[in-house]
Amino acid sequence: MSNFTNTYFGPLSKTYCSYFLLLSIFFFVIMVVTFFIEIYDLIKNRKNLKLSYVTKPILIIFNLFVLYFVNRLLYTMCSKSLG
């Protein structure tokens, strides 16, 4: 039973830390692309600016930043704890 537990629930090797690195890079790229798309959209539709039209992109970018930061933090914790 101990062998089963170690195989399926035991700690993984340090190479699996790259998963968090890849997610961190992915969310950073998505955040930057979304930022520029939203800036372009705001400039293009300057005449129809409403509060909800401005707050939604800010919340989306903030959410992407949190996803990026959490994955970066997890990568740092993983690499430092196993390194």
mmCIF file of the N, C-alpha and C atoms, coordinates in Angstrom:
data_MODEL
# 
_entry.id   MODEL 
# 
loop_
_atom_site.group_PDB 
_atom_site.id 
_atom_site.type_symbol 
_atom_site.label_atom_id 
_atom_site.label_alt_id 
_atom_site.label_comp_id 
_atom_site.label_asym_id 
_atom_site.label_entity_id 
_atom_site.label_seq_id 
_atom_site.pdbx_PDB_ins_code 
_atom_site.Cartn_x 
_atom_site.Cartn_y 
_atom_site.Cartn_z 
_atom_site.occupancy 
_atom_site.B_iso_or_equiv 
_atom_site.pdbx_formal_charge 
_atom_site.auth_seq_id 
_atom_site.auth_comp_id 
_atom_site.auth_asym_id 
_atom_site.auth_atom_id 
_atom_site.pdbx_PDB_model_num 
ATOM 1   N N  . MET A 1 1  ? 0.818   -1.200 0.000   1.00 0.00 ? 1  MET A N  1 
ATOM 2   C CA . MET A 1 1  ? 0.000   0.000  0.000   1.00 0.00 ? 1  MET A CA 1 
ATOM 3   C C  . MET A 1 1  ? 0.859   1.260  0.000   1.00 0.00 ? 1  MET A C  1 
ATOM 4   N N  . SER A 1 2  ? 1.979   1.226  0.678   1.00 0.00 ? 2  SER A N  1 
ATOM 5   C CA . SER A 1 2  ? 2.863   2.388  0.734   1.00 0.00 ? 2  SER A CA 1 
ATOM 6   C C  . SER A 1 2  ? 3.442   2.705  -0.638  1.00 0.00 ? 2  SER A C  1 
ATOM 7   N N  . ASN A 1 3  ? 3.737   1.681  -1.415  1.00 0.00 ? 3  ASN A N  1 
ATOM 8   C CA . ASN A 1 3  ? 4.257   1.881  -2.760  1.00 0.00 ? 3  ASN A CA 1 
ATOM 9   C C  . ASN A 1 3  ? 3.217   2.562  -3.647  1.00 0.00 ? 3  ASN A C  1 
ATOM 10  N N  . PHE A 1 4  ? 1.951   2.150  -3.503  1.00 0.00 ? 4  PHE A N  1 
ATOM 11  C CA . PHE A 1 4  ? 0.857   2.775  -4.245  1.00 0.00 ? 4  PHE A CA 1 
ATOM 12  C C  . PHE A 1 4  ? 0.733   4.259  -3.880  1.00 0.00 ? 4  PHE A C  1 
ATOM 13  N N  . THR A 1 5  ? 0.796   4.556  -2.583  1.00 0.00 ? 5  THR A N  1 
ATOM 14  C CA . THR A 1 5  ? 0.679   5.933  -2.111  1.00 0.00 ? 5  THR A CA 1 
ATOM 15  C C  . THR A 1 5  ? 1.822   6.790  -2.625  1.00 0.00 ? 5  THR A C  1 
ATOM 16  N N  . ASN A 1 6  ? 3.029   6.273  -2.584  1.00 0.00 ? 6  ASN A N  1 
ATOM 17  C CA . ASN A 1 6  ? 4.180   7.041  -3.076  1.00 0.00 ? 6  ASN A CA 1 
ATOM 18  C C  . ASN A 1 6  ? 4.117   7.248  -4.580  1.00 0.00 ? 6  ASN A C  1 
ATOM 19  N N  . THR A 1 7  ? 3.613   6.258  -5.286  1.00 0.00 ? 7  THR A N  1 
ATOM 20  C CA . THR A 1 7  ? 3.548   6.373  -6.739  1.00 0.00 ? 7  THR A CA 1 
ATOM 21  C C  . THR A 1 7  ? 2.528   7.414  -7.183  1.00 0.00 ? 7  THR A C  1 
ATOM 22  N N  . TYR A 1 8  ? 1.348   7.412  -6.579  1.00 0.00 ? 8  TYR A N  1 
ATOM 23  C CA . TYR A 1 8  ? 0.266   8.273  -7.057  1.00 0.00 ? 8  TYR A CA 1 
ATOM 24  C C  . TYR A 1 8  ? 0.048   9.554  -6.248  1.00 0.00 ? 8  TYR A C  1 
ATOM 25  N N  . PHE A 1 9  ? 0.603   9.633  -5.049  1.00 0.00 ? 9  PHE A N  1 
ATOM 26  C CA . PHE A 1 9  ? 0.373   10.809 -4.221  1.00 0.00 ? 9  PHE A CA 1 
ATOM 27  C C  . PHE A 1 9  ? 1.653   11.390 -3.642  1.00 0.00 ? 9  PHE A C  1 
ATOM 28  N N  . GLY A 1 10 ? 2.793   10.807 -3.948  1.00 0.00 ? 10 GLY A N  1 
ATOM 29  C CA . GLY A 1 10 ? 4.065   11.299 -3.431  1.00 0.00 ? 10 GLY A CA 1 
ATOM 30  C C  . GLY A 1 10 ? 4.529   12.531 -4.170  1.00 0.00 ? 10 GLY A C  1 
ATOM 31  N N  . PRO A 1 11 ? 5.599   13.141 -3.673  1.00 0.00 ? 11 PRO A N  1 
ATOM 32  C CA . PRO A 1 11 ? 6.111   14.348 -4.329  1.00 0.00 ? 11 PRO A CA 1 
ATOM 33  C C  . PRO A 1 11 ? 6.672   14.051 -5.721  1.00 0.00 ? 11 PRO A C  1 
ATOM 34  N N  . LEU A 1 12 ? 6.536   15.027 -6.579  1.00 0.00 ? 12 LEU A N  1 
ATOM 35  C CA . LEU A 1 12 ? 7.061   14.908 -7.942  1.00 0.00 ? 12 LEU A CA 1 
ATOM 36  C C  . LEU A 1 12 ? 8.472   15.477 -7.985  1.00 0.00 ? 12 LEU A C  1 
ATOM 37  N N  . SER A 1 13 ? 9.166   15.228 -9.062  1.00 0.00 ? 13 SER A N  1 
ATOM 38  C CA . SER A 1 13 ? 10.535  15.723 -9.195  1.00 0.00 ? 13 SER A CA 1 
ATOM 39  C C  . SER A 1 13 ? 10.544  17.210 -9.544  1.00 0.00 ? 13 SER A C  1 
ATOM 40  N N  . LYS A 1 14 ? 11.727  17.794 -9.520  1.00 0.00 ? 14 LYS A N  1 
ATOM 41  C CA . LYS A 1 14 ? 11.876  19.227 -9.777  1.00 0.00 ? 14 LYS A CA 1 
ATOM 42  C C  . LYS A 1 14 ? 11.509  19.593 -11.215 1.00 0.00 ? 14 LYS A C  1 
ATOM 43  N N  . THR A 1 15 ? 11.571  18.651 -12.125 1.00 0.00 ? 15 THR A N  1 
ATOM 44  C CA . THR A 1 15 ? 11.244  18.955 -13.525 1.00 0.00 ? 15 THR A CA 1 
ATOM 45  C C  . THR A 1 15 ? 9.786   19.387 -13.688 1.00 0.00 ? 15 THR A C  1 
ATOM 46  N N  . TYR A 1 16 ? 8.931   18.984 -12.761 1.00 0.00 ? 16 TYR A N  1 
ATOM 47  C CA . TYR A 1 16 ? 7.523   19.373 -12.839 1.00 0.00 ? 16 TYR A CA 1 
ATOM 48  C C  . TYR A 1 16 ? 7.305   20.825 -12.441 1.00 0.00 ? 16 TYR A C  1 
ATOM 49  N N  . CYS A 1 17 ? 8.315   21.470 -11.891 1.00 0.00 ? 17 CYS A N  1 
ATOM 50  C CA . CYS A 1 17 ? 8.203   22.901 -11.578 1.00 0.00 ? 17 CYS A CA 1 
ATOM 51  C C  . CYS A 1 17 ? 8.066   23.727 -12.853 1.00 0.00 ? 17 CYS A C  1 
ATOM 52  N N  . SER A 1 18 ? 8.552   23.199 -13.958 1.00 0.00 ? 18 SER A N  1 
ATOM 53  C CA . SER A 1 18 ? 8.465   23.934 -15.223 1.00 0.00 ? 18 SER A CA 1 
ATOM 54  C C  . SER A 1 18 ? 7.012   24.142 -15.654 1.00 0.00 ? 18 SER A C  1 
ATOM 55  N N  . TYR A 1 19 ? 6.102   23.320 -15.129 1.00 0.00 ? 19 TYR A N  1 
ATOM 56  C CA . TYR A 1 19 ? 4.668   23.514 -15.406 1.00 0.00 ? 19 TYR A CA 1 
ATOM 57  C C  . TYR A 1 19 ? 4.230   24.905 -14.955 1.00 0.00 ? 19 TYR A C  1 
ATOM 58  N N  . PHE A 1 20 ? 4.646   25.304 -13.753 1.00 0.00 ? 20 PHE A N  1 
ATOM 59  C CA . PHE A 1 20 ? 4.287   26.622 -13.244 1.00 0.00 ? 20 PHE A CA 1 
ATOM 60  C C  . PHE A 1 20 ? 4.992   27.730 -14.019 1.00 0.00 ? 20 PHE A C  1 
ATOM 61  N N  . LEU A 1 21 ? 6.202   27.467 -14.467 1.00 0.00 ? 21 LEU A N  1 
ATOM 62  C CA . LEU A 1 21 ? 6.917   28.448 -15.283 1.00 0.00 ? 21 LEU A CA 1 
ATOM 63  C C  . LEU A 1 21 ? 6.192   28.669 -16.608 1.00 0.00 ? 21 LEU A C  1 
ATOM 64  N N  . LEU A 1 22 ? 5.768   27.597 -17.238 1.00 0.00 ? 22 LEU A N  1 
ATOM 65  C CA . LEU A 1 22 ? 5.044   27.720 -18.512 1.00 0.00 ? 22 LEU A CA 1 
ATOM 66  C C  . LEU A 1 22 ? 3.711   28.444 -18.326 1.00 0.00 ? 22 LEU A C  1 
ATOM 67  N N  . LEU A 1 23 ? 2.995   28.128 -17.263 1.00 0.00 ? 23 LEU A N  1 
ATOM 68  C CA . LEU A 1 23 ? 1.734   28.837 -17.011 1.00 0.00 ? 23 LEU A CA 1 
ATOM 69  C C  . LEU A 1 23 ? 1.977   30.305 -16.720 1.00 0.00 ? 23 LEU A C  1 
ATOM 70  N N  . SER A 1 24 ? 3.040   30.601 -16.015 1.00 0.00 ? 24 SER A N  1 
ATOM 71  C CA . SER A 1 24 ? 3.376   31.992 -15.714 1.00 0.00 ? 24 SER A CA 1 
ATOM 72  C C  . SER A 1 24 ? 3.661   32.766 -17.001 1.00 0.00 ? 24 SER A C  1 
ATOM 73  N N  . ILE A 1 25 ? 4.435   32.188 -17.885 1.00 0.00 ? 25 ILE A N  1 
ATOM 74  C CA . ILE A 1 25 ? 4.743   32.827 -19.171 1.00 0.00 ? 25 ILE A CA 1 
ATOM 75  C C  . ILE A 1 25 ? 3.469   32.990 -19.997 1.00 0.00 ? 25 ILE A C  1 
ATOM 76  N N  . PHE A 1 26 ? 2.645   31.959 -20.030 1.00 0.00 ? 26 PHE A N  1 
ATOM 77  C CA . PHE A 1 26 ? 1.406   32.002 -20.798 1.00 0.00 ? 26 PHE A CA 1 
ATOM 78  C C  . PHE A 1 26 ? 0.500   33.131 -20.322 1.00 0.00 ? 26 PHE A C  1 
ATOM 79  N N  . PHE A 1 27 ? 0.269   33.221 -19.010 1.00 0.00 ? 27 PHE A N  1 
ATOM 80  C CA . PHE A 1 27 ? -0.630  34.257 -18.496 1.00 0.00 ? 27 PHE A CA 1 
ATOM 81  C C  . PHE A 1 27 ? -0.030  35.654 -18.641 1.00 0.00 ? 27 PHE A C  1 
ATOM 82  N N  . PHE A 1 28 ? 1.289   35.773 -18.591 1.00 0.00 ? 28 PHE A N  1 
ATOM 83  C CA . PHE A 1 28 ? 1.906   37.073 -18.808 1.00 0.00 ? 28 PHE A CA 1 
ATOM 84  C C  . PHE A 1 28 ? 1.679   37.538 -20.241 1.00 0.00 ? 28 PHE A C  1 
ATOM 85  N N  . VAL A 1 29 ? 1.878   36.653 -21.196 1.00 0.00 ? 29 VAL A N  1 
ATOM 86  C CA . VAL A 1 29 ? 1.670   37.000 -22.607 1.00 0.00 ? 29 VAL A CA 1 
ATOM 87  C C  . VAL A 1 29 ? 0.203   37.364 -22.852 1.00 0.00 ? 29 VAL A C  1 
ATOM 88  N N  . ILE A 1 30 ? -0.709  36.563 -22.311 1.00 0.00 ? 30 ILE A N  1 
ATOM 89  C CA . ILE A 1 30 ? -2.139  36.852 -22.469 1.00 0.00 ? 30 ILE A CA 1 
ATOM 90  C C  . ILE A 1 30 ? -2.490  38.197 -21.835 1.00 0.00 ? 30 ILE A C  1 
ATOM 91  N N  . MET A 1 31 ? -1.896  38.497 -20.668 1.00 0.00 ? 31 MET A N  1 
ATOM 92  C CA . MET A 1 31 ? -2.161  39.765 -19.996 1.00 0.00 ? 31 MET A CA 1 
ATOM 93  C C  . MET A 1 31 ? -1.688  40.947 -20.838 1.00 0.00 ? 31 MET A C  1 
ATOM 94  N N  . VAL A 1 32 ? -0.502  40.858 -21.402 1.00 0.00 ? 32 VAL A N  1 
ATOM 95  C CA . VAL A 1 32 ? 0.042   41.955 -22.222 1.00 0.00 ? 32 VAL A CA 1 
ATOM 96  C C  . VAL A 1 32 ? -0.786  42.141 -23.491 1.00 0.00 ? 32 VAL A C  1 
ATOM 97  N N  . VAL A 1 33 ? -1.127  41.058 -24.141 1.00 0.00 ? 33 VAL A N  1 
ATOM 98  C CA . VAL A 1 33 ? -1.935  41.145 -25.365 1.00 0.00 ? 33 VAL A CA 1 
ATOM 99  C C  . VAL A 1 33 ? -3.306  41.745 -25.045 1.00 0.00 ? 33 VAL A C  1 
ATOM 100 N N  . THR A 1 34 ? -3.918  41.290 -23.963 1.00 0.00 ? 34 THR A N  1 
ATOM 101 C CA . THR A 1 34 ? -5.223  41.825 -23.563 1.00 0.00 ? 34 THR A CA 1 
ATOM 102 C C  . THR A 1 34 ? -5.128  43.306 -23.230 1.00 0.00 ? 34 THR A C  1 
ATOM 103 N N  . PHE A 1 35 ? -4.065  43.701 -22.564 1.00 0.00 ? 35 PHE A N  1 
ATOM 104 C CA . PHE A 1 35 ? -3.867  45.110 -22.226 1.00 0.00 ? 35 PHE A CA 1 
ATOM 105 C C  . PHE A 1 35 ? -3.855  45.975 -23.479 1.00 0.00 ? 35 PHE A C  1 
ATOM 106 N N  . PHE A 1 36 ? -3.072  45.580 -24.482 1.00 0.00 ? 36 PHE A N  1 
ATOM 107 C CA . PHE A 1 36 ? -2.985  46.380 -25.705 1.00 0.00 ? 36 PHE A CA 1 
ATOM 108 C C  . PHE A 1 36 ? -4.279  46.357 -26.511 1.00 0.00 ? 36 PHE A C  1 
ATOM 109 N N  . ILE A 1 37 ? -4.953  45.238 -26.515 1.00 0.00 ? 37 ILE A N  1 
ATOM 110 C CA . ILE A 1 37 ? -6.245  45.164 -27.208 1.00 0.00 ? 37 ILE A CA 1 
ATOM 111 C C  . ILE A 1 37 ? -7.255  46.093 -26.545 1.00 0.00 ? 37 ILE A C  1 
ATOM 112 N N  . GLU A 1 38 ? -7.282  46.088 -25.224 1.00 0.00 ? 38 GLU A N  1 
ATOM 113 C CA . GLU A 1 38 ? -8.234  46.942 -24.511 1.00 0.00 ? 38 GLU A CA 1 
ATOM 114 C C  . GLU A 1 38 ? -7.894  48.424 -24.661 1.00 0.00 ? 38 GLU A C  1 
ATOM 115 N N  . ILE A 1 39 ? -6.631  48.765 -24.653 1.00 0.00 ? 39 ILE A N  1 
ATOM 116 C CA . ILE A 1 39 ? -6.222  50.157 -24.869 1.00 0.00 ? 39 ILE A CA 1 
ATOM 117 C C  . ILE A 1 39 ? -6.638  50.602 -26.267 1.00 0.00 ? 39 ILE A C  1 
ATOM 118 N N  . TYR A 1 40 ? -6.384  49.767 -27.257 1.00 0.00 ? 40 TYR A N  1 
ATOM 119 C CA . TYR A 1 40 ? -6.791  50.080 -28.626 1.00 0.00 ? 40 TYR A CA 1 
ATOM 120 C C  . TYR A 1 40 ? -8.309  50.253 -28.716 1.00 0.00 ? 40 TYR A C  1 
ATOM 121 N N  . ASP A 1 41 ? -9.042  49.362 -28.056 1.00 0.00 ? 41 ASP A N  1 
ATOM 122 C CA . ASP A 1 41 ? -10.504 49.438 -28.084 1.00 0.00 ? 41 ASP A CA 1 
ATOM 123 C C  . ASP A 1 41 ? -11.012 50.694 -27.388 1.00 0.00 ? 41 ASP A C  1 
ATOM 124 N N  . LEU A 1 42 ? -10.379 51.085 -26.290 1.00 0.00 ? 42 LEU A N  1 
ATOM 125 C CA . LEU A 1 42 ? -10.778 52.319 -25.596 1.00 0.00 ? 42 LEU A CA 1 
ATOM 126 C C  . LEU A 1 42 ? -10.501 53.563 -26.436 1.00 0.00 ? 42 LEU A C  1 
ATOM 127 N N  . ILE A 1 43 ? -9.376  53.573 -27.119 1.00 0.00 ? 43 ILE A N  1 
ATOM 128 C CA . ILE A 1 43 ? -9.038  54.717 -27.974 1.00 0.00 ? 43 ILE A CA 1 
ATOM 129 C C  . ILE A 1 43 ? -9.989  54.786 -29.170 1.00 0.00 ? 43 ILE A C  1 
ATOM 130 N N  . LYS A 1 44 ? -10.297 53.642 -29.714 1.00 0.00 ? 44 LYS A N  1 
ATOM 131 C CA . LYS A 1 44 ? -11.173 53.584 -30.881 1.00 0.00 ? 44 LYS A CA 1 
ATOM 132 C C  . LYS A 1 44 ? -12.603 54.029 -30.547 1.00 0.00 ? 44 LYS A C  1 
ATOM 133 N N  . ASN A 1 45 ? -13.082 53.716 -29.364 1.00 0.00 ? 45 ASN A N  1 
ATOM 134 C CA . ASN A 1 45 ? -14.460 54.034 -28.973 1.00 0.00 ? 45 ASN A CA 1 
ATOM 135 C C  . ASN A 1 45 ? -14.491 55.113 -27.897 1.00 0.00 ? 45 ASN A C  1 
ATOM 136 N N  . ARG A 1 46 ? -13.718 56.147 -28.064 1.00 0.00 ? 46 ARG A N  1 
ATOM 137 C CA . ARG A 1 46 ? -13.648 57.225 -27.073 1.00 0.00 ? 46 ARG A CA 1 
ATOM 138 C C  . ARG A 1 46 ? -14.987 57.905 -26.838 1.00 0.00 ? 46 ARG A C  1 
ATOM 139 N N  . LYS A 1 47 ? -15.790 57.984 -27.837 1.00 0.00 ? 47 LYS A N  1 
ATOM 140 C CA . LYS A 1 47 ? -17.046 58.730 -27.741 1.00 0.00 ? 47 LYS A CA 1 
ATOM 141 C C  . LYS A 1 47 ? -18.067 58.034 -26.847 1.00 0.00 ? 47 LYS A C  1 
ATOM 142 N N  . ASN A 1 48 ? -18.011 56.723 -26.784 1.00 0.00 ? 48 ASN A N  1 
ATOM 143 C CA . ASN A 1 48 ? -19.032 55.954 -26.066 1.00 0.00 ? 48 ASN A CA 1 
ATOM 144 C C  . ASN A 1 48 ? -18.524 55.417 -24.734 1.00 0.00 ? 48 ASN A C  1 
ATOM 145 N N  . LEU A 1 49 ? -17.674 56.146 -24.065 1.00 0.00 ? 49 LEU A N  1 
ATOM 146 C CA . LEU A 1 49 ? -17.126 55.657 -22.807 1.00 0.00 ? 49 LEU A CA 1 
ATOM 147 C C  . LEU A 1 49 ? -18.161 55.722 -21.691 1.00 0.00 ? 49 LEU A C  1 
ATOM 148 N N  . LYS A 1 50 ? -18.374 54.587 -21.066 1.00 0.00 ? 50 LYS A N  1 
ATOM 149 C CA . LYS A 1 50 ? -19.236 54.485 -19.900 1.00 0.00 ? 50 LYS A CA 1 
ATOM 150 C C  . LYS A 1 50 ? -18.401 53.825 -18.806 1.00 0.00 ? 50 LYS A C  1 
ATOM 151 N N  . LEU A 1 51 ? -18.860 53.933 -17.587 1.00 0.00 ? 51 LEU A N  1 
ATOM 152 C CA . LEU A 1 51 ? -18.102 53.367 -16.470 1.00 0.00 ? 51 LEU A CA 1 
ATOM 153 C C  . LEU A 1 51 ? -17.933 51.861 -16.611 1.00 0.00 ? 51 LEU A C  1 
ATOM 154 N N  . SER A 1 52 ? -18.984 51.170 -17.013 1.00 0.00 ? 52 SER A N  1 
ATOM 155 C CA . SER A 1 52 ? -18.891 49.715 -17.165 1.00 0.00 ? 52 SER A CA 1 
ATOM 156 C C  . SER A 1 52 ? -17.972 49.330 -18.319 1.00 0.00 ? 52 SER A C  1 
ATOM 157 N N  . TYR A 1 53 ? -17.891 50.186 -19.306 1.00 0.00 ? 53 TYR A N  1 
ATOM 158 C CA . TYR A 1 53 ? -17.025 49.913 -20.454 1.00 0.00 ? 53 TYR A CA 1 
ATOM 159 C C  . TYR A 1 53 ? -15.549 50.007 -20.071 1.00 0.00 ? 53 TYR A C  1 
ATOM 160 N N  . VAL A 1 54 ? -15.250 50.792 -19.050 1.00 0.00 ? 54 VAL A N  1 
ATOM 161 C CA . VAL A 1 54 ? -13.870 50.958 -18.606 1.00 0.00 ? 54 VAL A CA 1 
ATOM 162 C C  . VAL A 1 54 ? -13.521 49.958 -17.512 1.00 0.00 ? 54 VAL A C  1 
ATOM 163 N N  . THR A 1 55 ? -14.454 49.647 -16.637 1.00 0.00 ? 55 THR A N  1 
ATOM 164 C CA . THR A 1 55 ? -14.139 48.771 -15.502 1.00 0.00 ? 55 THR A CA 1 
ATOM 165 C C  . THR A 1 55 ? -13.984 47.308 -15.900 1.00 0.00 ? 55 THR A C  1 
ATOM 166 N N  . LYS A 1 56 ? -14.702 46.856 -16.895 1.00 0.00 ? 56 LYS A N  1 
ATOM 167 C CA . LYS A 1 56 ? -14.574 45.458 -17.306 1.00 0.00 ? 56 LYS A CA 1 
ATOM 168 C C  . LYS A 1 56 ? -13.166 45.120 -17.782 1.00 0.00 ? 56 LYS A C  1 
ATOM 169 N N  . PRO A 1 57 ? -12.550 45.911 -18.655 1.00 0.00 ? 57 PRO A N  1 
ATOM 170 C CA . PRO A 1 57 ? -11.171 45.597 -19.051 1.00 0.00 ? 57 PRO A CA 1 
ATOM 171 C C  . PRO A 1 57 ? -10.192 45.656 -17.881 1.00 0.00 ? 57 PRO A C  1 
ATOM 172 N N  . ILE A 1 58 ? -10.413 46.580 -16.962 1.00 0.00 ? 58 ILE A N  1 
ATOM 173 C CA . ILE A 1 58 ? -9.522  46.666 -15.802 1.00 0.00 ? 58 ILE A CA 1 
ATOM 174 C C  . ILE A 1 58 ? -9.627  45.399 -14.961 1.00 0.00 ? 58 ILE A C  1 
ATOM 175 N N  . LEU A 1 59 ? -10.834 44.912 -14.764 1.00 0.00 ? 59 LEU A N  1 
ATOM 176 C CA . LEU A 1 59 ? -11.016 43.681 -13.995 1.00 0.00 ? 59 LEU A CA 1 
ATOM 177 C C  . LEU A 1 59 ? -10.433 42.468 -14.704 1.00 0.00 ? 59 LEU A C  1 
ATOM 178 N N  . ILE A 1 60 ? -10.569 42.427 -16.011 1.00 0.00 ? 60 ILE A N  1 
ATOM 179 C CA . ILE A 1 60 ? -9.997  41.310 -16.776 1.00 0.00 ? 60 ILE A CA 1 
ATOM 180 C C  . ILE A 1 60 ? -8.478  41.319 -16.668 1.00 0.00 ? 60 ILE A C  1 
ATOM 181 N N  . ILE A 1 61 ? -7.867  42.478 -16.830 1.00 0.00 ? 61 ILE A N  1 
ATOM 182 C CA . ILE A 1 61 ? -6.410  42.577 -16.753 1.00 0.00 ? 61 ILE A CA 1 
ATOM 183 C C  . ILE A 1 61 ? -5.933  42.269 -15.336 1.00 0.00 ? 61 ILE A C  1 
ATOM 184 N N  . PHE A 1 62 ? -6.663  42.735 -14.337 1.00 0.00 ? 62 PHE A N  1 
ATOM 185 C CA . PHE A 1 62 ? -6.297  42.431 -12.957 1.00 0.00 ? 62 PHE A CA 1 
ATOM 186 C C  . PHE A 1 62 ? -6.374  40.932 -12.686 1.00 0.00 ? 62 PHE A C  1 
ATOM 187 N N  . ASN A 1 63 ? -7.412  40.284 -13.188 1.00 0.00 ? 63 ASN A N  1 
ATOM 188 C CA . ASN A 1 63 ? -7.558  38.845 -13.026 1.00 0.00 ? 63 ASN A CA 1 
ATOM 189 C C  . ASN A 1 63 ? -6.400  38.098 -13.688 1.00 0.00 ? 63 ASN A C  1 
ATOM 190 N N  . LEU A 1 64 ? -6.021  38.513 -14.872 1.00 0.00 ? 64 LEU A N  1 
ATOM 191 C CA . LEU A 1 64 ? -4.886  37.893 -15.552 1.00 0.00 ? 64 LEU A CA 1 
ATOM 192 C C  . LEU A 1 64 ? -3.585  38.131 -14.795 1.00 0.00 ? 64 LEU A C  1 
ATOM 193 N N  . PHE A 1 65 ? -3.435  39.310 -14.203 1.00 0.00 ? 65 PHE A N  1 
ATOM 194 C CA . PHE A 1 65 ? -2.247  39.586 -13.400 1.00 0.00 ? 65 PHE A CA 1 
ATOM 195 C C  . PHE A 1 65 ? -2.180  38.662 -12.183 1.00 0.00 ? 65 PHE A C  1 
ATOM 196 N N  . VAL A 1 66 ? -3.315  38.443 -11.542 1.00 0.00 ? 66 VAL A N  1 
ATOM 197 C CA . VAL A 1 66 ? -3.332  37.538 -10.385 1.00 0.00 ? 66 VAL A CA 1 
ATOM 198 C C  . VAL A 1 66 ? -2.970  36.118 -10.805 1.00 0.00 ? 66 VAL A C  1 
ATOM 199 N N  . LEU A 1 67 ? -3.492  35.657 -11.923 1.00 0.00 ? 67 LEU A N  1 
ATOM 200 C CA . LEU A 1 67 ? -3.138  34.326 -12.428 1.00 0.00 ? 67 LEU A CA 1 
ATOM 201 C C  . LEU A 1 67 ? -1.644  34.232 -12.726 1.00 0.00 ? 67 LEU A C  1 
ATOM 202 N N  . TYR A 1 68 ? -1.095  35.252 -13.356 1.00 0.00 ? 68 TYR A N  1 
ATOM 203 C CA . TYR A 1 68 ? 0.334   35.287 -13.632 1.00 0.00 ? 68 TYR A CA 1 
ATOM 204 C C  . TYR A 1 68 ? 1.140   35.258 -12.333 1.00 0.00 ? 68 TYR A C  1 
ATOM 205 N N  . PHE A 1 69 ? 0.757   36.094 -11.380 1.00 0.00 ? 69 PHE A N  1 
ATOM 206 C CA . PHE A 1 69 ? 1.513   36.203 -10.135 1.00 0.00 ? 69 PHE A CA 1 
ATOM 207 C C  . PHE A 1 69 ? 1.454   34.914 -9.309  1.00 0.00 ? 69 PHE A C  1 
ATOM 208 N N  . VAL A 1 70 ? 0.285   34.285 -9.234  1.00 0.00 ? 70 VAL A N  1 
ATOM 209 C CA . VAL A 1 70 ? 0.139   33.047 -8.471  1.00 0.00 ? 70 VAL A CA 1 
ATOM 210 C C  . VAL A 1 70 ? 1.010   31.945 -9.079  1.00 0.00 ? 70 VAL A C  1 
ATOM 211 N N  . ASN A 1 71 ? 1.007   31.832 -10.385 1.00 0.00 ? 71 ASN A N  1 
ATOM 212 C CA . ASN A 1 71 ? 1.834   30.802 -11.023 1.00 0.00 ? 71 ASN A CA 1 
ATOM 213 C C  . ASN A 1 71 ? 3.318   31.105 -10.878 1.00 0.00 ? 71 ASN A C  1 
ATOM 214 N N  . ARG A 1 72 ? 3.683   32.372 -10.921 1.00 0.00 ? 72 ARG A N  1 
ATOM 215 C CA . ARG A 1 72 ? 5.083   32.737 -10.693 1.00 0.00 ? 72 ARG A CA 1 
ATOM 216 C C  . ARG A 1 72 ? 5.487   32.415 -9.258  1.00 0.00 ? 72 ARG A C  1 
ATOM 217 N N  . LEU A 1 73 ? 4.611   32.692 -8.314  1.00 0.00 ? 73 LEU A N  1 
ATOM 218 C CA . LEU A 1 73 ? 4.869   32.379 -6.913  1.00 0.00 ? 73 LEU A CA 1 
ATOM 219 C C  . LEU A 1 73 ? 4.991   30.872 -6.692  1.00 0.00 ? 73 LEU A C  1 
ATOM 220 N N  . LEU A 1 74 ? 4.106   30.114 -7.295  1.00 0.00 ? 74 LEU A N  1 
ATOM 221 C CA . LEU A 1 74 ? 4.178   28.655 -7.173  1.00 0.00 ? 74 LEU A CA 1 
ATOM 222 C C  . LEU A 1 74 ? 5.449   28.098 -7.806  1.00 0.00 ? 74 LEU A C  1 
ATOM 223 N N  . TYR A 1 75 ? 5.869   28.651 -8.929  1.00 0.00 ? 75 TYR A N  1 
ATOM 224 C CA . TYR A 1 75 ? 7.117   28.209 -9.547  1.00 0.00 ? 75 TYR A CA 1 
ATOM 225 C C  . TYR A 1 75 ? 8.304   28.494 -8.633  1.00 0.00 ? 75 TYR A C  1 
ATOM 226 N N  . THR A 1 76 ? 8.319   29.675 -8.025  1.00 0.00 ? 76 THR A N  1 
ATOM 227 C CA . THR A 1 76 ? 9.411   30.040 -7.121  1.00 0.00 ? 76 THR A CA 1 
ATOM 228 C C  . THR A 1 76 ? 9.430   29.120 -5.919  1.00 0.00 ? 76 THR A C  1 
ATOM 229 N N  . MET A 1 77 ? 8.263   28.852 -5.332  1.00 0.00 ? 77 MET A N  1 
ATOM 230 C CA . MET A 1 77 ? 8.205   27.968 -4.176  1.00 0.00 ? 77 MET A CA 1 
ATOM 231 C C  . MET A 1 77 ? 8.637   26.556 -4.539  1.00 0.00 ? 77 MET A C  1 
ATOM 232 N N  . CYS A 1 78 ? 8.221   26.087 -5.685  1.00 0.00 ? 78 CYS A N  1 
ATOM 233 C CA . CYS A 1 78 ? 8.561   24.727 -6.130  1.00 0.00 ? 78 CYS A CA 1 
ATOM 234 C C  . CYS A 1 78 ? 10.057  24.606 -6.380  1.00 0.00 ? 78 CYS A C  1 
ATOM 235 N N  . SER A 1 79 ? 10.614  25.552 -7.105  1.00 0.00 ? 79 SER A N  1 
ATOM 236 C CA . SER A 1 79 ? 12.043  25.449 -7.445  1.00 0.00 ? 79 SER A CA 1 
ATOM 237 C C  . SER A 1 79 ? 12.929  25.641 -6.223  1.00 0.00 ? 79 SER A C  1 
ATOM 238 N N  . LYS A 1 80 ? 12.545  26.517 -5.290  1.00 0.00 ? 80 LYS A N  1 
ATOM 239 C CA . LYS A 1 80 ? 13.354  26.756 -4.087  1.00 0.00 ? 80 LYS A CA 1 
ATOM 240 C C  . LYS A 1 80 ? 13.242  25.586 -3.104  1.00 0.00 ? 80 LYS A C  1 
ATOM 241 N N  . SER A 1 81 ? 12.103  24.981 -3.016  1.00 0.00 ? 81 SER A N  1 
ATOM 242 C CA . SER A 1 81 ? 11.930  23.891 -2.043  1.00 0.00 ? 81 SER A CA 1 
ATOM 243 C C  . SER A 1 81 ? 12.593  22.601 -2.500  1.00 0.00 ? 81 SER A C  1 
ATOM 244 N N  . LEU A 1 82 ? 12.664  22.404 -3.809  1.00 0.00 ? 82 LEU A N  1 
ATOM 245 C CA . LEU A 1 82 ? 13.280  21.168 -4.319  1.00 0.00 ? 82 LEU A CA 1 
ATOM 246 C C  . LEU A 1 82 ? 14.728  21.370 -4.741  1.00 0.00 ? 82 LEU A C  1 
ATOM 247 N N  . GLY A 1 83 ? 15.176  22.596 -4.798  1.00 0.00 ? 83 GLY A N  1 
ATOM 248 C CA . GLY A 1 83 ? 16.525  22.886 -5.283  1.00 0.00 ? 83 GLY A CA 1 
ATOM 249 C C  . GLY A 1 83 ? 17.480  22.905 -4.195  1.00 0.00 ? 83 GLY A C  1 
# 
